[in-house]
Amino acid sequence: MAINRLSTGGPIIAEFNRQTATTYTFVLSDANLIVEGSNAGAITFTIPADATTNFPIGTTITIIQTGAGQITVAGAGGVTLNGTPGAKLRTQWSAATITKRLANTWVIYGDVVA
């Protein structure tokens, strides 16, 4: 995983994990980062079950679609992802955030569509 830091010469203001594959499963080091997806084809970002990767409640991950391929966020087996109207980023340069609310329960909000 390539973590890039954006700084203005002072404190770090953002950290990015840039992904170019068509599938990616979030890892603990993604907590409170920005994960970018860039691919010409559709991309699926998967939230793992607590039994695999137990993010602390309150964890947020921001997602930005930097390529043409639409990003879909999905939960692995046993994970509930709540959001409206859906869990796909709308278009290139759309952004959304996922937040862990309870065990195996996340919410997605931002520029999303069904």
A tleap script that builds the chain and sets N, CA, C and O, in Angstrom:
source leaprc.protein.ff14SB
mol = sequence {
  NMET ALA ILE ASN ARG LEU SER THR GLY GLY
  PRO ILE ILE ALA GLU PHE ASN ARG GLN THR
  ALA THR THR TYR THR PHE VAL LEU SER ASP
  ALA ASN LEU ILE VAL GLU GLY SER ASN ALA
  GLY ALA ILE THR PHE THR ILE PRO ALA ASP
  ALA THR THR ASN PHE PRO ILE GLY THR THR
  ILE THR ILE ILE GLN THR GLY ALA GLY GLN
  ILE THR VAL ALA GLY ALA GLY GLY VAL THR
  LEU ASN GLY THR PRO GLY ALA LYS LEU ARG
  THR GLN TRP SER ALA ALA THR ILE THR LYS
  ARG LEU ALA ASN THR TRP VAL ILE TYR GLY
  ASP VAL VAL CALA
}
set mol.1.N position { 0.842 -1.154 0.000 }
set mol.1.CA position { 0.000 0.000 0.000 }
set mol.1.C position { 0.897 1.229 0.000 }
set mol.1.O position { 1.852 1.316 0.772 }
set mol.2.N position { 0.580 2.172 -0.870 }
set mol.2.CA position { 1.346 3.414 -0.937 }
set mol.2.C position { 0.590 4.497 -0.184 }
set mol.2.O position { -0.499 4.903 -0.591 }
set mol.3.N position { 1.165 4.958 0.905 }
set mol.3.CA position { 0.569 6.055 1.665 }
set mol.3.C position { 1.306 7.328 1.287 }
set mol.3.O position { 2.529 7.403 1.396 }
set mol.4.N position { 0.569 8.308 0.852 }
set mol.4.CA position { 1.149 9.594 0.498 }
set mol.4.C position { 0.634 10.636 1.465 }
set mol.4.O position { -0.546 10.629 1.816 }
set mol.5.N position { 1.497 11.527 1.898 }
set mol.5.CA position { 1.109 12.571 2.825 }
set mol.5.C position { 1.098 13.910 2.104 }
set mol.5.O position { 2.022 14.243 1.362 }
set mol.6.N position { 0.038 14.666 2.336 }
set mol.6.CA position { -0.082 16.005 1.789 }
set mol.6.C position { 0.190 16.975 2.917 }
set mol.6.O position { -0.498 16.948 3.937 }
set mol.7.N position { 1.171 17.821 2.752 }
set mol.7.CA position { 1.553 18.741 3.817 }
set mol.7.C position { 1.743 20.132 3.253 }
set mol.7.O position { 2.066 20.300 2.077 }
set mol.8.N position { 1.542 21.120 4.090 }
set mol.8.CA position { 1.752 22.506 3.690 }
set mol.8.C position { 3.027 23.057 4.305 }
set mol.8.O position { 3.196 24.273 4.393 }
set mol.9.N position { 3.918 22.187 4.728 }
set mol.9.CA position { 5.141 22.598 5.387 }
set mol.9.C position { 5.003 22.525 6.892 }
set mol.9.O position { 5.999 22.515 7.614 }
set mol.10.N position { 3.785 22.474 7.358 }
set mol.10.CA position { 3.497 22.337 8.788 }
set mol.10.C position { 3.053 20.916 9.062 }
set mol.10.O position { 3.637 19.969 8.535 }
set mol.11.N position { 2.033 20.758 9.874 }
set mol.11.CA position { 1.555 19.406 10.177 }
set mol.11.C position { 0.934 18.739 8.952 }
set mol.11.O position { 0.478 19.410 8.026 }
set mol.12.N position { 0.925 17.420 8.965 }
set mol.12.CA position { 0.293 16.660 7.889 }
set mol.12.C position { -1.198 16.943 7.935 }
set mol.12.O position { -1.814 16.886 8.999 }
set mol.13.N position { -1.786 17.251 6.766 }
set mol.13.CA position { -3.209 17.546 6.752 }
set mol.13.C position { -4.051 16.451 6.117 }
set mol.13.O position { -5.270 16.450 6.290 }
set mol.14.N position { -3.453 15.532 5.396 }
set mol.14.CA position { -4.205 14.418 4.816 }
set mol.14.C position { -3.240 13.302 4.451 }
set mol.14.O position { -2.090 13.546 4.087 }
set mol.15.N position { -3.726 12.080 4.553 }
set mol.15.CA position { -2.974 10.919 4.091 }
set mol.15.C position { -3.835 10.162 3.096 }
set mol.15.O position { -5.034 9.983 3.308 }
set mol.16.N position { -3.217 9.720 2.012 }
set mol.16.CA position { -3.914 9.046 0.924 }
set mol.16.C position { -3.376 7.637 0.737 }
set mol.16.O position { -2.177 7.389 0.869 }
set mol.17.N position { -4.274 6.728 0.429 }
set mol.17.CA position { -3.922 5.383 -0.008 }
set mol.17.C position { -4.502 5.258 -1.410 }
set mol.17.O position { -5.719 5.171 -1.573 }
set mol.18.N position { -3.646 5.248 -2.416 }
set mol.18.CA position { -4.108 5.217 -3.806 }
set mol.18.C position { -4.173 3.778 -4.303 }
set mol.18.O position { -3.193 3.036 -4.235 }
set mol.19.N position { -5.349 3.398 -4.805 }
set mol.19.CA position { -5.584 2.051 -5.305 }
set mol.19.C position { -5.943 2.105 -6.779 }
set mol.19.O position { -6.724 2.956 -7.205 }
set mol.20.N position { -5.362 1.183 -7.566 }
set mol.20.CA position { -5.636 1.158 -9.004 }
set mol.20.C position { -6.231 -0.166 -9.477 }
set mol.20.O position { -6.568 -0.298 -10.653 }
set mol.21.N position { -6.364 -1.135 -8.595 }
set mol.21.CA position { -6.948 -2.429 -8.972 }
set mol.21.C position { -8.469 -2.325 -9.014 }
set mol.21.O position { -9.039 -1.324 -8.579 }
set mol.22.N position { -9.123 -3.356 -9.538 }
set mol.22.CA position { -10.587 -3.344 -9.617 }
set mol.22.C position { -11.245 -3.830 -8.327 }
set mol.22.O position { -12.462 -3.717 -8.178 }
set mol.23.N position { -10.461 -4.365 -7.397 }
set mol.23.CA position { -10.986 -4.749 -6.091 }
set mol.23.C position { -9.989 -4.346 -5.015 }
set mol.23.O position { -8.776 -4.375 -5.220 }
set mol.24.N position { -10.527 -3.973 -3.878 }
set mol.24.CA position { -9.685 -3.627 -2.747 }
set mol.24.C position { -10.483 -3.851 -1.473 }
set mol.24.O position { -11.646 -3.455 -1.389 }
set mol.25.N position { -9.866 -4.484 -0.481 }
set mol.25.CA position { -10.478 -4.675 0.827 }
set mol.25.C position { -9.761 -3.774 1.814 }
set mol.25.O position { -8.533 -3.789 1.907 }
set mol.26.N position { -10.533 -2.990 2.551 }
set mol.26.CA position { -9.943 -2.063 3.509 }
set mol.26.C position { -9.150 -2.814 4.572 }
set mol.26.O position { -9.501 -3.929 4.960 }
set mol.27.N position { -8.061 -2.174 5.039 }
set mol.27.CA position { -7.199 -2.716 6.086 }
set mol.27.C position { -7.132 -1.701 7.223 }
set mol.27.O position { -7.484 -0.535 7.044 }
set mol.28.N position { -6.680 -2.150 8.391 }
set mol.28.CA position { -6.659 -1.274 9.565 }
set mol.28.C position { -5.916 0.033 9.321 }
set mol.28.O position { -6.301 1.069 9.864 }
set mol.29.N position { -4.877 0.003 8.528 }
set mol.29.CA position { -4.115 1.236 8.288 }
set mol.29.C position { -4.882 2.240 7.431 }
set mol.29.O position { -4.421 3.369 7.263 }
set mol.30.N position { -6.044 1.862 6.881 }
set mol.30.CA position { -6.883 2.809 6.138 }
set mol.30.C position { -7.730 3.675 7.073 }
set mol.30.O position { -8.317 4.666 6.637 }
set mol.31.N position { -7.796 3.307 8.353 }
set mol.31.CA position { -8.628 4.043 9.302 }
set mol.31.C position { -8.250 5.516 9.297 }
set mol.31.O position { -7.083 5.876 9.451 }
set mol.32.N position { -9.255 6.358 9.117 }
set mol.32.CA position { -9.107 7.808 9.147 }
set mol.32.C position { -8.219 8.352 8.028 }
set mol.32.O position { -7.637 9.429 8.155 }
set mol.33.N position { -8.122 7.598 6.931 }
set mol.33.CA position { -7.387 8.038 5.740 }
set mol.33.C position { -8.361 8.348 4.613 }
set mol.33.O position { -9.572 8.167 4.740 }
set mol.34.N position { -7.796 8.822 3.505 }
set mol.34.CA position { -8.519 8.965 2.252 }
set mol.34.C position { -8.023 7.860 1.335 }
set mol.34.O position { -6.825 7.757 1.069 }
set mol.35.N position { -8.947 7.029 0.848 }
set mol.35.CA position { -8.595 5.961 -0.085 }
set mol.35.C position { -9.129 6.363 -1.452 }
set mol.35.O position { -10.330 6.568 -1.628 }
set mol.36.N position { -8.221 6.474 -2.418 }
set mol.36.CA position { -8.590 6.847 -3.779 }
set mol.36.C position { -8.694 5.599 -4.635 }
set mol.36.O position { -7.906 4.664 -4.487 }
set mol.37.N position { -9.664 5.590 -5.527 }
set mol.37.CA position { -9.787 4.515 -6.493 }
set mol.37.C position { -9.671 5.078 -7.892 }
set mol.37.O position { -10.403 5.999 -8.254 }
set mol.38.N position { -8.756 4.533 -8.688 }
set mol.38.CA position { -8.570 5.005 -10.048 }
set mol.38.C position { -8.366 3.820 -10.973 }
set mol.38.O position { -7.352 3.126 -10.904 }
set mol.39.N position { -9.343 3.600 -11.837 }
set mol.39.CA position { -9.267 2.528 -12.812 }
set mol.39.C position { -10.248 2.874 -13.928 }
set mol.39.O position { -11.222 3.587 -13.686 }
set mol.40.N position { -10.015 2.391 -15.128 }
set mol.40.CA position { -10.958 2.624 -16.222 }
set mol.40.C position { -12.218 1.787 -16.054 }
set mol.40.O position { -13.286 2.167 -16.535 }
set mol.41.N position { -12.097 0.643 -15.370 }
set mol.41.CA position { -13.232 -0.235 -15.145 }
set mol.41.C position { -13.810 -0.076 -13.752 }
set mol.41.O position { -13.237 0.609 -12.904 }
set mol.42.N position { -14.936 -0.706 -13.524 }
set mol.42.CA position { -15.616 -0.640 -12.230 }
set mol.42.C position { -14.706 -1.154 -11.111 }
set mol.42.O position { -13.889 -2.051 -11.320 }
set mol.43.N position { -14.862 -0.574 -9.935 }
set mol.43.CA position { -14.038 -0.898 -8.768 }
set mol.43.C position { -14.961 -1.271 -7.610 }
set mol.43.O position { -15.997 -0.637 -7.409 }
set mol.44.N position { -14.589 -2.294 -6.852 }
set mol.44.CA position { -15.320 -2.639 -5.641 }
set mol.44.C position { -14.387 -2.513 -4.453 }
set mol.44.O position { -13.340 -3.160 -4.402 }
set mol.45.N position { -14.774 -1.670 -3.487 }
set mol.45.CA position { -14.085 -1.548 -2.208 }
set mol.45.C position { -14.910 -2.326 -1.195 }
set mol.45.O position { -16.112 -2.096 -1.060 }
set mol.46.N position { -14.270 -3.244 -0.485 }
set mol.46.CA position { -14.980 -4.117 0.451 }
set mol.46.C position { -14.615 -3.787 1.887 }
set mol.46.O position { -13.444 -3.608 2.220 }
set mol.47.N position { -15.642 -3.707 2.736 }
set mol.47.CA position { -15.462 -3.535 4.170 }
set mol.47.C position { -15.394 -4.937 4.773 }
set mol.47.O position { -16.358 -5.694 4.659 }
set mol.48.N position { -14.288 -5.302 5.408 }
set mol.48.CA position { -14.171 -6.656 5.954 }
set mol.48.C position { -14.992 -6.824 7.228 }
set mol.48.O position { -15.284 -5.851 7.923 }
set mol.49.N position { -15.359 -8.065 7.524 }
set mol.49.CA position { -16.067 -8.383 8.768 }
set mol.49.C position { -15.130 -8.202 9.956 }
set mol.49.O position { -13.911 -8.310 9.823 }
set mol.50.N position { -15.716 -7.925 11.117 }
set mol.50.CA position { -14.915 -7.745 12.328 }
set mol.50.C position { -14.034 -8.956 12.622 }
set mol.50.O position { -12.931 -8.804 13.148 }
set mol.51.N position { -14.506 -10.147 12.290 }
set mol.51.CA position { -13.725 -11.354 12.554 }
set mol.51.C position { -12.416 -11.356 11.773 }
set mol.51.O position { -11.453 -12.012 12.170 }
set mol.52.N position { -12.382 -10.624 10.665 }
set mol.52.CA position { -11.181 -10.538 9.833 }
set mol.52.C position { -10.343 -9.311 10.182 }
set mol.52.O position { -9.137 -9.415 10.408 }
set mol.53.N position { -10.993 -8.151 10.224 }
set mol.53.CA position { -10.326 -6.884 10.501 }
set mol.53.C position { -11.263 -6.058 11.369 }
set mol.53.O position { -12.288 -5.573 10.889 }
set mol.54.N position { -10.924 -5.895 12.628 }
set mol.54.CA position { -11.834 -5.244 13.569 }
set mol.54.C position { -11.476 -3.762 13.744 }
set mol.54.O position { -10.695 -3.391 14.620 }
set mol.55.N position { -12.071 -2.934 12.888 }
set mol.55.CA position { -11.899 -1.491 13.024 }
set mol.55.C position { -12.593 -1.028 14.302 }
set mol.55.O position { -13.651 -1.554 14.647 }
set mol.56.N position { -12.021 -0.056 15.011 }
set mol.56.CA position { -12.711 0.487 16.183 }
set mol.56.C position { -14.000 1.205 15.776 }
set mol.56.O position { -14.062 1.802 14.702 }
set mol.57.N position { -15.019 1.152 16.622 }
set mol.57.CA position { -16.239 1.915 16.379 }
set mol.57.C position { -15.856 3.391 16.320 }
set mol.57.O position { -15.075 3.876 17.138 }
set mol.58.N position { -16.416 4.095 15.342 }
set mol.58.CA position { -16.084 5.497 15.116 }
set mol.58.C position { -15.071 5.710 14.008 }
set mol.58.O position { -14.832 6.845 13.597 }
set mol.59.N position { -14.471 4.631 13.519 }
set mol.59.CA position { -13.518 4.746 12.409 }
set mol.59.C position { -14.206 5.346 11.190 }
set mol.59.O position { -15.344 4.997 10.874 }
set mol.60.N position { -13.513 6.246 10.513 }
set mol.60.CA position { -13.999 6.775 9.241 }
set mol.60.C position { -12.955 6.523 8.165 }
set mol.60.O position { -11.752 6.536 8.421 }
set mol.61.N position { -13.444 6.295 6.965 }
set mol.61.CA position { -12.595 6.177 5.780 }
set mol.61.C position { -13.271 7.000 4.690 }
set mol.61.O position { -14.441 6.781 4.377 }
set mol.62.N position { -12.543 7.937 4.119 }
set mol.62.CA position { -13.068 8.739 3.018 }
set mol.62.C position { -12.611 8.107 1.716 }
set mol.62.O position { -11.468 7.666 1.593 }
set mol.63.N position { -13.510 8.066 0.752 }
set mol.63.CA position { -13.247 7.427 -0.540 }
set mol.63.C position { -13.428 8.483 -1.631 }
set mol.63.O position { -14.414 9.219 -1.642 }
set mol.64.N position { -12.462 8.544 -2.543 }
set mol.64.CA position { -12.562 9.448 -3.684 }
set mol.64.C position { -12.379 8.636 -4.960 }
set mol.64.O position { -11.443 7.845 -5.073 }
set mol.65.N position { -13.280 8.836 -5.920 }
set mol.65.CA position { -13.170 8.180 -7.220 }
set mol.65.C position { -12.434 9.111 -8.157 }
set mol.65.O position { -13.003 10.090 -8.639 }
set mol.66.N position { -11.153 8.811 -8.424 }
set mol.66.CA position { -10.345 9.687 -9.273 }
set mol.66.C position { -10.293 9.231 -10.732 }
set mol.66.O position { -9.829 9.971 -11.599 }
set mol.67.N position { -10.767 8.020 -10.999 }
set mol.67.CA position { -10.776 7.512 -12.366 }
set mol.67.C position { -12.194 7.395 -12.898 }
set mol.67.O position { -13.156 7.757 -12.221 }
set mol.68.N position { -12.312 6.886 -14.116 }
set mol.68.CA position { -13.619 6.750 -14.764 }
set mol.68.C position { -14.427 5.580 -14.218 }
set mol.68.O position { -15.657 5.608 -14.262 }
set mol.69.N position { -13.750 4.547 -13.700 }
set mol.69.CA position { -14.449 3.364 -13.203 }
set mol.69.C position { -15.212 3.659 -11.917 }
set mol.69.O position { -14.633 4.130 -10.938 }
set mol.70.N position { -16.509 3.381 -11.924 }
set mol.70.CA position { -17.359 3.677 -10.768 }
set mol.70.C position { -16.997 2.788 -9.580 }
set mol.70.O position { -16.799 1.582 -9.727 }
set mol.71.N position { -16.915 3.401 -8.410 }
set mol.71.CA position { -16.610 2.664 -7.181 }
set mol.71.C position { -17.896 2.249 -6.502 }
set mol.71.O position { -18.795 3.063 -6.287 }
set mol.72.N position { -17.975 0.957 -6.163 }
set mol.72.CA position { -19.042 0.420 -5.336 }
set mol.72.C position { -18.431 0.017 -4.009 }
set mol.72.O position { -17.393 -0.644 -3.977 }
set mol.73.N position { -19.065 0.409 -2.913 }
set mol.73.CA position { -18.615 -0.007 -1.585 }
set mol.73.C position { -19.547 -1.120 -1.142 }
set mol.73.O position { -20.768 -0.980 -1.208 }
set mol.74.N position { -18.967 -2.231 -0.687 }
set mol.74.CA position { -19.754 -3.393 -0.286 }
set mol.74.C position { -19.225 -3.939 1.030 }
set mol.74.O position { -18.043 -3.800 1.345 }
set mol.75.N position { -20.111 -4.560 1.791 }
set mol.75.CA position { -19.696 -5.227 3.015 }
set mol.75.C position { -19.432 -6.690 2.740 }
set mol.75.O position { -20.156 -7.323 1.971 }
set mol.76.N position { -18.399 -7.233 3.365 }
set mol.76.CA position { -18.157 -8.678 3.292 }
set mol.76.C position { -19.300 -9.379 4.023 }
set mol.76.O position { -20.136 -8.721 4.642 }
set mol.77.N position { -19.340 -10.694 3.955 }
set mol.77.CA position { -20.392 -11.455 4.628 }
set mol.77.C position { -20.506 -11.068 6.089 }
set mol.77.O position { -19.509 -11.055 6.810 }
set mol.78.N position { -21.723 -10.749 6.532 }
set mol.78.CA position { -21.959 -10.379 7.913 }
set mol.78.C position { -21.846 -8.901 8.206 }
set mol.78.O position { -22.122 -8.467 9.324 }
set mol.79.N position { -21.436 -8.109 7.201 }
set mol.79.CA position { -21.296 -6.664 7.387 }
set mol.79.C position { -22.527 -5.966 6.809 }
set mol.79.O position { -22.931 -6.234 5.678 }
set mol.80.N position { -23.116 -5.067 7.601 }
set mol.80.CA position { -24.234 -4.251 7.139 }
set mol.80.C position { -23.716 -2.870 6.792 }
set mol.80.O position { -23.036 -2.233 7.597 }
set mol.81.N position { -24.041 -2.406 5.582 }
set mol.81.CA position { -23.681 -1.068 5.133 }
set mol.81.C position { -24.974 -0.316 4.868 }
set mol.81.O position { -25.724 -0.667 3.957 }
set mol.82.N position { -25.236 0.708 5.654 }
set mol.82.CA position { -26.446 1.511 5.513 }
set mol.82.C position { -26.115 2.815 4.807 }
set mol.82.O position { -25.050 3.393 5.026 }
set mol.83.N position { -27.008 3.270 3.975 }
set mol.83.CA position { -26.832 4.543 3.294 }
set mol.83.C position { -27.946 4.750 2.299 }
set mol.83.O position { -28.628 3.805 1.902 }
set mol.84.N position { -28.123 5.979 1.903 }
set mol.84.CA position { -29.149 6.276 0.924 }
set mol.84.C position { -28.641 7.327 -0.049 }
set mol.84.O position { -28.004 8.278 0.404 }
set mol.85.N position { -28.870 7.230 -1.329 }
set mol.85.CA position { -29.738 6.236 -1.936 }
set mol.85.C position { -29.045 4.916 -2.260 }
set mol.85.O position { -29.717 3.967 -2.663 }
set mol.86.N position { -27.730 4.822 -2.099 }
set mol.86.CA position { -27.018 3.598 -2.413 }
set mol.86.C position { -25.582 3.676 -1.946 }
set mol.86.O position { -25.228 4.518 -1.120 }
set mol.87.N position { -24.751 2.785 -2.484 }
set mol.87.CA position { -23.360 2.703 -2.035 }
set mol.87.C position { -22.380 2.742 -3.204 }
set mol.87.O position { -21.313 2.130 -3.151 }
set mol.88.N position { -22.752 3.470 -4.265 }
set mol.88.CA position { -21.847 3.679 -5.395 }
set mol.88.C position { -21.526 5.158 -5.475 }
set mol.88.O position { -22.410 5.999 -5.313 }
set mol.89.N position { -20.258 5.482 -5.725 }
set mol.89.CA position { -19.923 6.880 -5.942 }
set mol.89.C position { -20.505 7.314 -7.287 }
set mol.89.O position { -20.502 6.546 -8.250 }
set mol.90.N position { -20.998 8.537 -7.343 }
set mol.90.CA position { -21.782 8.986 -8.490 }
set mol.90.C position { -20.968 9.079 -9.772 }
set mol.90.O position { -21.424 8.616 -10.817 }
set mol.91.N position { -19.779 9.661 -9.721 }
set mol.91.CA position { -18.999 9.884 -10.935 }
set mol.91.C position { -17.545 10.181 -10.565 }
set mol.91.O position { -17.202 10.249 -9.385 }
set mol.92.N position { -16.700 10.357 -11.571 }
set mol.92.CA position { -15.309 10.722 -11.311 }
set mol.92.C position { -15.270 12.003 -10.474 }
set mol.92.O position { -16.001 12.954 -10.750 }
set mol.93.N position { -14.422 12.020 -9.464 }
set mol.93.CA position { -14.209 13.099 -8.502 }
set mol.93.C position { -15.288 13.163 -7.429 }
set mol.93.O position { -15.313 14.102 -6.633 }
set mol.94.N position { -16.185 12.170 -7.396 }
set mol.94.CA position { -17.123 12.069 -6.274 }
set mol.94.C position { -16.377 11.560 -5.054 }
set mol.94.O position { -15.351 10.888 -5.166 }
set mol.95.N position { -16.913 11.892 -3.887 }
set mol.95.CA position { -16.322 11.433 -2.634 }
set mol.95.C position { -17.430 10.995 -1.690 }
set mol.95.O position { -18.551 11.503 -1.745 }
set mol.96.N position { -17.102 10.055 -0.831 }
set mol.96.CA position { -18.028 9.577 0.191 }
set mol.96.C position { -17.209 9.143 1.395 }
set mol.96.O position { -16.007 8.899 1.290 }
set mol.97.N position { -17.864 9.052 2.521 }
set mol.97.CA position { -17.210 8.612 3.745 }
set mol.97.C position { -17.988 7.437 4.318 }
set mol.97.O position { -19.219 7.425 4.302 }
set mol.98.N position { -17.254 6.449 4.825 }
set mol.98.CA position { -17.894 5.370 5.573 }
set mol.98.C position { -17.466 5.507 7.031 }
set mol.98.O position { -16.317 5.836 7.326 }
set mol.99.N position { -18.402 5.253 7.929 }
set mol.99.CA position { -18.146 5.343 9.361 }
set mol.99.C position { -18.681 4.090 10.038 }
set mol.99.O position { -19.809 3.667 9.781 }
set mol.100.N position { -17.863 3.501 10.903 }
set mol.100.CA position { -18.298 2.321 11.641 }
set mol.100.C position { -19.124 2.770 12.841 }
set mol.100.O position { -18.637 3.515 13.691 }
set mol.101.N position { -20.381 2.314 12.911 }
set mol.101.CA position { -21.308 2.692 13.974 }
set mol.101.C position { -21.357 1.671 15.101 }
set mol.101.O position { -21.385 2.034 16.277 }
set mol.102.N position { -21.369 0.412 14.742 }
set mol.102.CA position { -21.483 -0.694 15.685 }
set mol.102.C position { -20.676 -1.859 15.129 }
set mol.102.O position { -20.101 -1.755 14.046 }
set mol.103.N position { -20.629 -2.959 15.857 }
set mol.103.CA position { -19.944 -4.148 15.347 }
set mol.103.C position { -20.537 -4.532 13.993 }
set mol.103.O position { -21.751 -4.689 13.864 }
set mol.104.N position { -19.684 -4.681 12.995 }
set mol.104.CA position { -20.090 -5.083 11.645 }
set mol.104.C position { -21.169 -4.190 11.034 }
set mol.104.O position { -21.913 -4.637 10.160 }
set mol.105.N position { -21.266 -2.946 11.475 }
set mol.105.CA position { -22.291 -2.035 10.963 }
set mol.105.C position { -21.662 -0.695 10.612 }
set mol.105.O position { -21.061 -0.032 11.457 }
set mol.106.N position { -21.809 -0.314 9.361 }
set mol.106.CA position { -21.221 0.911 8.831 }
set mol.106.C position { -22.304 1.744 8.158 }
set mol.106.O position { -23.354 1.224 7.783 }
set mol.107.N position { -22.043 3.032 8.010 }
set mol.107.CA position { -22.916 3.927 7.251 }
set mol.107.C position { -22.059 4.628 6.195 }
set mol.107.O position { -20.903 4.972 6.440 }
set mol.108.N position { -22.651 4.830 5.018 }
set mol.108.CA position { -21.976 5.555 3.930 }
set mol.108.C position { -22.767 6.822 3.648 }
set mol.108.O position { -23.997 6.802 3.602 }
set mol.109.N position { -22.050 7.924 3.458 }
set mol.109.CA position { -22.709 9.189 3.140 }
set mol.109.C position { -21.776 10.012 2.273 }
set mol.109.O position { -20.553 9.918 2.378 }
set mol.110.N position { -22.376 10.814 1.421 }
set mol.110.CA position { -21.599 11.633 0.499 }
set mol.110.C position { -22.251 11.634 -0.870 }
set mol.110.O position { -23.472 11.519 -0.977 }
set mol.111.N position { -21.454 11.762 -1.912 }
set mol.111.CA position { -21.934 11.833 -3.276 }
set mol.111.C position { -22.137 10.424 -3.822 }
set mol.111.O position { -21.352 9.936 -4.634 }
set mol.112.N position { -23.224 9.772 -3.351 }
set mol.112.CA position { -23.495 8.372 -3.701 }
set mol.112.C position { -24.812 8.230 -4.444 }
set mol.112.O position { -25.699 9.077 -4.341 }
set mol.113.N position { -24.920 7.145 -5.190 }
set mol.113.CA position { -26.131 6.816 -5.952 }
set mol.113.C position { -26.439 5.344 -5.720 }
set mol.113.O position { -25.640 4.598 -5.153 }
set mol.114.N position { -27.641 4.946 -6.185 }
set mol.114.CA position { -28.059 3.544 -6.074 }
set mol.114.C position { -27.402 2.704 -7.157 }
set mol.114.O position { -27.631 1.497 -7.226 }
savepdb mol mol.pdb
quit
